[in-house]
Amino acid sequence: MSTEVVLHNTPLLEEHIALGAKMVGFGGWNMPLQYEGILTEWDYNRRTCSLFDCSHMGEFIIKGDAVESGLDGIVTQRLTDIPPKTCRYGAMLNAQGGVIDDLIVYRKAPQEWMIVVNAANSEKNAKHFKDHLTSKAVFQDISFETAKLDLQGPLSRDILKTLVPGIAKLEYYTFDEFTLLKEKCLISRTGYTGELGYEIYYPWEKSKELWQAILKNDKVKPTGLGVRDVLRIEMCYSLYGHELDETISPLEVGLDKFIDFDKDFIGKEVLLKQKAQGSRRAIGCFTSESRRSPRAGHKIFNEAGRIVGEVTSGTFSPALQSGIGLGFVEKPTNTIGQKLFFGDEKTKAAAAVVKRPFYKSGSLKH
């Protein structure tokens, strides 16, 4: 007997349908995959400006001292020295050092934090926080009260400042509270595309008005999850369920700089041991010698034909006009310039390991 999967809808479902979006299930949500097409939407983001509905993401509020609440011991980044109105990317791990989720921590006030997590992991994450926070913490899940709209692209600052005076003051990975269309909201200068951009946390029930107001500017176009995946692969950003999961260490995926070994956190001892002994695999970035694109699950072969890894993410890169991929490979294979092949036993395509990221001309920190 089959069980029907019930998907959540964002508050913008009717807007997506009216704009002709192709809808798909993603992380338990009904989400727009694309509107006009992947290549067209890629061009909007890299050259002008894109608007994404990311209301499926989870948001938690935690109140309490970073250490006394237990929060600092849950995430890999140190929280005690984050200035208010600043955010940090990090992860939370299980006792075996695997990644439960990657996340961003926003310090709203000395003892108030907002945690943004992946949609598919929201319930699991909420339980993990509740299990490990102390009695001195107050936890609140605001995911279904908070819509999230991402405005990304080289023109995003110019476009947003027509609606939000003062937005230009935000530096990379900082945020503030603003009044936008008479509603108070949090806006951060963050994103997942490699371009200058902002993430807007807005009242759920008012988000249609904001969506429509932003799209009145003809330099902004709605874009879906399809191009978002292309953009993040071009930047070599990890995606949970591909480069990250509970069996993968953050050291294996190259997230070393987001781990503070000078403090205690769940999974630290395992990571220290792995750091001392070295891991046998690491995430590699490679470009195809043709337009053929690798796909998640493809095997990676060395020149002798031996399997040395597996593709975790792959796509065609409009920026490079070739296939690009991320994958776990044996460490000796993960050297710049190393030739390899991806595919299966019958059909293989040539590629070479390159330095990350694939796309290097973005407006991210302009």
N, C-alpha and C positions, 0 to 999 in steps of 0.2 A: 504494500500500500504506500503510495507516494505522498509525501508531505509538501504542501504548497509553501514556498518561501514568501513570506510577507516582507516587502521592502518599505522602508521609511521614505517619505517624500520631504524634500526641502520646502520652505515657504515659497519658492520660486518656480514650482512645477508648472503652473499655468503659463508663466512667462516663457519657459523653455519650449513648451508645446506650441505656443503662438508664434515663436520664432523658427519653428520647423526643426528643432533639435532632434537628433536620433538619441533615444534614451536607452540606457543599459543599467543592469544591476551592478553595483560596485560597493563593497564593504557593507552590505546590508541596506544600501540606499538606491533609489531610482535616480540616476544622474545623467546629465547630458554628455554624450560621447563626442559629438561634433555638430556643427551648424552648417557651415559652407564647405567644409573639407579640411583635412589635416594641414595640407601645404598652405592653403590660404590663411588659415588661422595661425600657423607658424609665422607667416610673414607679418601679420598684425602685431604679434607679440615682439618680434625682433626689431621691427621698424617703427611702429607707432604705439599702439596700446591695446591690451586685452582685458576683458572683464570675465572673471571666473566665479561661479557659484561654488563655494567650498563650505556650505553650511552643514555638510555631513560630518565635519570634524568635531571632535569632542572637546569641551572646555570645562575645567574644574576650577573652583575657587577654594583655596586653602588658607585659613587664618591661623596665625601662631608664629612663634619664634622659629627660625629655620632649623635650629638644632633641637630645641626642646620639643618641637612638634613631631620630630622624626623625619621631616621632609628632606633635610640635607643628606640623610643616610640612605634615601631611596634612589636618588639620582646620582649620576657619575660626575656631574659638574659641581663645583663649590658654589653654594648659594649665599653664604654669609657676607661675601664682599661684592655682591651685585648691587650697584647703585639703583635706587628707585627709578622707575620709568626706563629701565634697561631690561633686555631679555637675553637668555642664553639657550643655545641648542645643546642637548645632551641625550642621555638614555637612562632607562631603568632596567636593571638586570635581575635574573633569577639567581638562586644560590649557586648554580653551575656556571655562571658568567655569561649565559645566553641573554639575548636582548628581548625583553618583554615588549618594549616599544621604544621608539625614539620620540622625542618631544621637545617643546620649547617652554621654558619657564619665564614668566613675566613677573617682575617685582613691582606690584602696584603701590605698595606702601611698606614701611619697615617690617610689618608683620602681616602682610596680605599678598598672596601670590595667585596668579592665574596660570594653569597648566593646559597646554594645547596638545591633544593626542590624536592619533589616527582613528578614523571612524570605525573600522572593523574591530579595533581593540578596546573600544570605549568601556564596555561593561567589564571586561577582564581587568583593565587598568583601574577602574573605580574600586574593584574588589581588592586589588593589590595595595592601593593607597590606604584603604580602610583597614586592611590587615596589618599594616606596618606603621601607620601614624599613631602617635601616642594620644592619651586622653587630653593632652593640652592643645590638640589641633581641632579645628572646626572644618569639616569637609562639605562642599556643596557642588553638586553636578548641575551646571547651567547650560548643558549642551542643547536642550530643546527650548531654551529661552534666547539663544544667541545665534543669529545668522552671521555668516562670514563671507564677505565679498573681497576677492583679491583683484586689485587693479595693478597690472604689470606691463612694463614696457618703457622705452626711452622717453615717451611723452607723458608718463603717468603723473609726474610731479606737476607739470604745467596744467594738466587737466584737473587734477584734484584740488589745486589751490584756488580754482574758480569757485569751488564749493566750500572749501575749508581754509579760511585765512589762517596763516601761521603754520601750515603743513610743511613748508620748506625748511623749517628749523630742525626737523627730525633727521638725525644721522642714522647710519646703518645699525640695525639691531637696537634701536631705541623706540619708544612709543610715548603717547600721551593721550589724555582724554580731550575730546573736541565736541563741539556742537555741530551737527551735520543735519540739515533739513529739520531743524528745531529738536533733534533728538541727541541725547548724550551718547557718545560711543567711544570705544578705544580704537586707535589707529596706530599700527606699528609699521616701521619701514623694514619689512621683511618679505620673503617670497620664496618661490620654488622653481624659478624659471631662469635665473642668471641675468635678469634685467633689473634695472631700477624699478621698485614697486612698493606697494603698500597693501597691508591686510587690514580690513575694516571689520570690527566686531560690533554688530548692530542689532537693535531689538528685533527679534524674530518676526513679530507681527507687523513691523513697519518696513521690512526689507524690500518689498515690491516697489515702494515709492523711490527708494534709493537706487535700486537696479534701473528703473525707468529714467530717473534723472541723469544718471551717469551715461546711459546709452543715447541720450539726446545729443551728445557731442559726437559728430560724425567721424571723429578720429578714434573712437573707441568701438570695438566690436566684441560681441560675446564669443567666448571660446570654451571648448569642452575638455574632458579628461583625456581624449586621444592625443591632442597636441601637448597637453601638460606632461604626458609621459615622454614624448619626444624631447621637449625642452629640458626636462630633468635628466634624461640620459645624456644629452649633449653636455650637461654640466657635471656628469658623473655623480649625481645625488642619489643616495640609496633610497629604495622603496621597501617598506615593510612587506614581508611575504616574498620578496625577491632577494635583495642583498642582506636583509635582516630578518631574523626570527629567533625563537628561543633556543635553537641549537647552534647559533652563530655568535661568536664573540665579537665585540666591537673592535678588538685589535685586528681580527682577520679582515675586517671590512675597511680598515684605514681610518677609524675614528679616534685614534690615539689622542689627538689634541683636545678632544672633548671629554677626557677622563682626567680627574685630579687624584693622583695617587697619594697626595699628602693629606687626605681625609679618609674617613671610613665610609663605605657604602656596601650595599648588598652585592656579593659576587667579587669583591676586591681581591680576596686571597687567591681565587682561581685565576684571575687576570694576572696577578703578580707572578704566579707559577708559570703561566703561559708566556709571559714577557721574558722570564729568565730562560726558559727552555726553548722558546721560539715555536711558532706554529708551522705546520707543514704546508699550509695553503694561505693564499692572500688574494684579495680582489684585484683583478687586472682589467685594464682598459685596452681595447684593440679596435683597429679600423680594418674594414674589409678592403681588399684590393679591387673590388668592383662595387656595383650598386646593390649586390645581393646582401640582404640583412640577416644577421643572426637572430635567433629567437630563443626565448627562455626554454631551457631543457636540452638545447643542442649540446652535443659533446664537443670538447675542445681537444685537439690532437697536436702533438709535436710533429716535427718534420719526419720523424721515423714512423709516424702513424700510431703511436701509443696515446691512449687517452690520458690527458694530464689535467682535465678540469671540466667544468660545465658552465654554460652560459646562464646567467641569472636574468639579464635584461638585454634586449636588442631592438634596433630600429633602423630605418633609413634616416640619415642626417641631411636635411636640406642645406645646412651650413657647409658641410664637407662634400655633399653630393656622393656619398658612399655609405655603406652599411657600417654601423658602429655597435659595440657591445661591451657589456660588463660581465665578468664571470670569475668564479673561484678557480685558481690554477695552482699547481704545485709551485712553490716559491722559486726554484731554479728557472722556471719558465717565465716568471714575471719580471723580465728585464726589458728595458726600452729597446726597441728594434728587433726583439725576438720574433721570428716568424712562427706562425702557428696556423691551424686550420679549424674551421667549425663546421658542424653538420652532423652527419651520421656515417655509418660504415660504407654506405653506397655513394653518397654525395657529399663532397667536402668543398669548402671555399677557402681561399687563402686570405690571411690577415696578418697584421703585425701589432705587437704591443706598443702603445704610445703613452706619453705623459698625460695625466689628467689636468684639466678637463679637455674634452674634445673642442668645445666652443670657447674661444678666448677673447672675443671682441665685444662682449656684452656691456651694458650700461649699469651693471649692478651697483657699483660704488660711486657713480658720478654724482 
